[in-house]
Amino acid sequence: MKDIFETLKEEHDKHRELLDTDLSNPHWIATFRKLVEEASHHMDEEEAETFAAGRKVIDEATAQKLARRFEEEKSKELKEQAIQL
C-alpha cells in the first residue's frame, strides 16, 4: 500500500497540474477525471477501514442507523458537488 505522504503528494501534484493547465486543453479533463477516480477510490478504502473498526465497538442497531445517515449525507454531498461542477 502507498505511504499516505506519497499519496498526498501525488494528489497535490495533480491539483497543481490542473491549476496550471488551461481548461480548453484536452489534457485538463483527462487529469481531472483521473483525480476524481483516485479520490473516489481513496474514499472507498477509508470508508471500509473506518466502518470495519466501528463494527467492533458499535451494536448492530446503531451501526445500521449510522450507515443510513452516512449514505444520506454522502448522497447529498455528491449531488451538491455535481451541481457545482
C-alpha positions, 0 to 999 in steps of 0.5 A, spaced: 500 500 500 502 507 498 505 511 504 499 516 505 505 522 504 506 519 497 499 519 496 498 526 498 503 528 494 501 525 488 494 528 489 497 535 490 501 534 484 495 533 480 491 539 483 497 543 481 497 540 474 490 542 473 491 549 476 496 550 471 493 547 465 488 551 461 481 548 461 480 548 453 486 543 453 484 536 452 489 534 457 485 538 463 479 533 463 483 527 462 487 529 469 481 531 472 477 525 471 483 521 473 483 525 480 476 524 481 477 516 480 483 516 485 479 520 490 473 516 489 477 510 490 481 513 496 474 514 499 472 507 498 478 504 502 477 509 508 470 508 508 471 500 509 477 501 514 473 506 518 466 502 518 470 495 519 473 498 526 466 501 528 463 494 527 467 492 533 465 497 538 458 499 535 451 494 536 448 492 530 442 497 531 446 503 531 451 501 526 445 500 521 442 507 523 449 510 522 450 507 515 443 510 513 445 517 515 452 516 512 449 514 505 444 520 506 449 525 507 454 522 502 448 522 497 447 529 498 454 531 498 455 528 491 449 531 488 451 538 491 458 537 488 455 535 481 451 541 481 457 545 482 461 542 477 
